[in-house]
Amino acid sequence: MADISIPGVSDKYKTNDYIEALVKKERLPLTREQESLDRYKEQQNAWNGMSQKMSALRTNTKTLYSFDNPFNNKISSSTDENAITATPGREAAYGQIKIDVIKPATADRFLSEELEKDFSVPQGKYTFQVADKTISFKWKGGKLSDFVNSLNKRGANTIKAGIVGVSGDRQSLLIESLKTGDGNNLIFKDDALSFALKHGIISKTRADFQETGTSIKEFSSPREEFPVPAVEQSGMPEITNKDVEWDEEEDRYILPPRSGFEFFLSEEILENKNNRIEFTFSTFETQDITEELNLIRTTRPELQEAGQVTYEDITVFNDKSQVQLPPVPKALLTPIAGETDFYVRNSSGKETLIDTSSLAVDEETGEKTVQIDLKDYQDIQSIVVRNRNTGEAAAVSKFTVYDAKKNLGYEAVHPVSNAGDAVIKYEGITVNRPTNTIDDVIPHITLNVFNPTEKTATIDIKPDKDAAKDALIQFVGTYNQVMAEMNILSENKPEIISELDYLSPDEQESAGKRLGMFLGDSSLRSGKSSMQSIVAGSYRWSENATITMLNQLGISTRAGGASGGYSASQLRGYLEINEKQLDKALESDLDQIKNIFGYDSDGDLIVDTGIAYQLDRQLGSWVQSGGIIANKNATLNSRIKASETKIATLERQVDNKEAQLRAKYGQMEGTLNSLNSQSNTISNFANNGKQ
């Protein structure tokens, strides 16, 4: 039986081999175009890699001459870092600061009494307050540990709780404020208050009260005011203490119209800035003195005639009186009402009026209560009372003094610490602050207070030479990376790669593929030459400048000091660092180093020259939008698009050619198969005839 051959399926006549050979020849232009496309993409990747390295170098150069340049960084050291440290700003002055820490700022931290291990916190509404922050939540009741977790979730930066194991089967609850300072007391409210009272966290208390100003002898007449208030009228009696009386029955001082006094505070009272001075006052009507004053001021005596004496025919007349009475005032005095005033007077004589207009009036006594907190008045010396009225008398109680901080109604039973201000002494001046981070005492310096000092701490503010050195080392590193990439792309010398011993095997292989990729590109040679000129140039920023070049810092193409001329690698433009020379320059010439990287040459307060400034401009021409690399990539993008279009066309042509060849060879196979079939038929017929 003859072999069966199906055109296009079987390959009896080796037509597939003929077709593949013909298609391969047809595919040659397509292969060449695909190779061109791959080359364009590799070139684009190379330019993008160059752009990344140049951008990194540009970032470093900007750092060296911008406002944030490392040459302005300051560091500090303290002789007692356990007590106080400092964080200097960039504008802080160099020098030494001497500080005494009297005490750090503290927060309220209270312990409860000892509780059982299985202690359960009862349900209720638990409210805690620190200054103007309130933490309040409803508790359904449960284990102490769960209560602590629930409180801490809500406490944020205001309050925190914890459990202290006292013994194997006993524990205590620790509740603490997270805000330091005198005014940030931890206050319990609602069920938190009853819980705190019941379990020994706080107890009811009352401040120790001290009465002062208990005798008229302690008072003096008020000193003159300046300027004189507008309510005063010329001709009114002077305000003095001579008519002030003590009312035994009502236990108060009575100040009749146009009277007053000044009460000087004792040193004992002034020592505690938490002290509060409290007193009450009221006014009541009395006979107005204005009418009597006007009568006195306008009444004049009637002078009788001088008189005469007659003796016989002689009459002698007396001389007229020469007394000149003051003129009668043109304007009469008018009554004054509602002008009972209270003042705080300091040691320099300045008086501050206490506003009593908004104070509540006790419905039973008709009195108002005045409270004076010493911490609100700097350098307070005395309290002045003036009853300017003409038809009203004032009643003033004795003065009561107490510690306002202790007058919260409660005090801690087991305090770990109590809220208090930080107290430091600087330049002989005592400074109080509510926090241990103090940034408003010394310009551009933040003080960090931890513990009291045993002796005066000395803080040194000095330049951060390590930061400057690190920045310069990073600059040299990124500069050399750009130089290396320029050399790889613009030259076809394998030793360029072997000299870069810091490259990994994969990086060396990748660099080998890029070697000499832009051998004829003049822009790379020009850019490299410009960068070398910039770093080798001289920048005389001042007539007195002694450092004007980078090589004076120990940074140059042969900073290692090798003898025998330049090596091949040095001629490629890489920078080296002589670390000893650099350290010496940083130690003594930091300001000069800063200036060679960027300075203002025309006095407009804008940096306009220097190594870093010039490099920044040079690199900007490469990496900025519309720069050299962007234009290179734009050209390659056009070529890539054209190549991709051409490849698509060639692929269609190859596919069409292959289809045509397969159709033709299929027809040929069919014809040959038909002829073979006819030949077999004839042969069979002939063989049958012979038989």
Secondary structure as GFF3:
##gff-version 3
##sequence-region A 1 691
A	DSSP	alpha_helix	15	65	.	.	.	ID=ss1
A	DSSP	three_ten_helix	70	72	.	.	.	ID=ss2
A	DSSP	beta_strand	74	78	.	.	.	ID=ss3
A	DSSP	beta_strand	84	88	.	.	.	ID=ss4
A	DSSP	beta_strand	95	103	.	.	.	ID=ss5
A	DSSP	beta_strand	109	111	.	.	.	ID=ss6
A	DSSP	beta_strand	115	116	.	.	.	ID=ss7
A	DSSP	beta_strand	120	121	.	.	.	ID=ss8
A	DSSP	beta_strand	124	130	.	.	.	ID=ss9
A	DSSP	beta_strand	133	139	.	.	.	ID=ss10
A	DSSP	beta_strand	142	143	.	.	.	ID=ss11
A	DSSP	alpha_helix	144	155	.	.	.	ID=ss12
A	DSSP	beta_strand	159	165	.	.	.	ID=ss13
A	DSSP	beta_strand	170	177	.	.	.	ID=ss14
A	DSSP	beta_strand	186	189	.	.	.	ID=ss15
A	DSSP	alpha_helix	190	198	.	.	.	ID=ss16
A	DSSP	beta_strand	202	204	.	.	.	ID=ss17
A	DSSP	beta_strand	210	212	.	.	.	ID=ss18
A	DSSP	three_ten_helix	216	218	.	.	.	ID=ss19
A	DSSP	beta_strand	219	220	.	.	.	ID=ss20
A	DSSP	beta_strand	245	247	.	.	.	ID=ss21
A	DSSP	beta_strand	252	255	.	.	.	ID=ss22
A	DSSP	beta_strand	259	264	.	.	.	ID=ss23
A	DSSP	alpha_helix	267	271	.	.	.	ID=ss24
A	DSSP	beta_strand	275	285	.	.	.	ID=ss25
A	DSSP	alpha_helix	290	298	.	.	.	ID=ss26
A	DSSP	beta_strand	308	311	.	.	.	ID=ss27
A	DSSP	beta_strand	314	317	.	.	.	ID=ss28
A	DSSP	beta_strand	340	346	.	.	.	ID=ss29
A	DSSP	beta_strand	351	353	.	.	.	ID=ss30
A	DSSP	beta_strand	368	373	.	.	.	ID=ss31
A	DSSP	three_ten_helix	374	376	.	.	.	ID=ss32
A	DSSP	beta_strand	380	387	.	.	.	ID=ss33
A	DSSP	beta_strand	392	396	.	.	.	ID=ss34
A	DSSP	beta_strand	399	403	.	.	.	ID=ss35
A	DSSP	three_ten_helix	404	406	.	.	.	ID=ss36
A	DSSP	beta_strand	410	412	.	.	.	ID=ss37
A	DSSP	beta_strand	414	417	.	.	.	ID=ss38
A	DSSP	beta_strand	422	426	.	.	.	ID=ss39
A	DSSP	beta_strand	429	433	.	.	.	ID=ss40
A	DSSP	beta_strand	437	442	.	.	.	ID=ss41
A	DSSP	beta_strand	445	449	.	.	.	ID=ss42
A	DSSP	beta_strand	457	463	.	.	.	ID=ss43
A	DSSP	alpha_helix	465	490	.	.	.	ID=ss44
A	DSSP	alpha_helix	495	498	.	.	.	ID=ss45
A	DSSP	alpha_helix	505	514	.	.	.	ID=ss46
A	DSSP	alpha_helix	522	536	.	.	.	ID=ss47
A	DSSP	three_ten_helix	550	553	.	.	.	ID=ss48
A	DSSP	beta_strand	555	556	.	.	.	ID=ss49
A	DSSP	three_ten_helix	570	572	.	.	.	ID=ss50
A	DSSP	beta_strand	576	577	.	.	.	ID=ss51
A	DSSP	alpha_helix	579	588	.	.	.	ID=ss52
A	DSSP	alpha_helix	590	597	.	.	.	ID=ss53
A	DSSP	alpha_helix	611	623	.	.	.	ID=ss54
A	DSSP	alpha_helix	628	690	.	.	.	ID=ss55
###
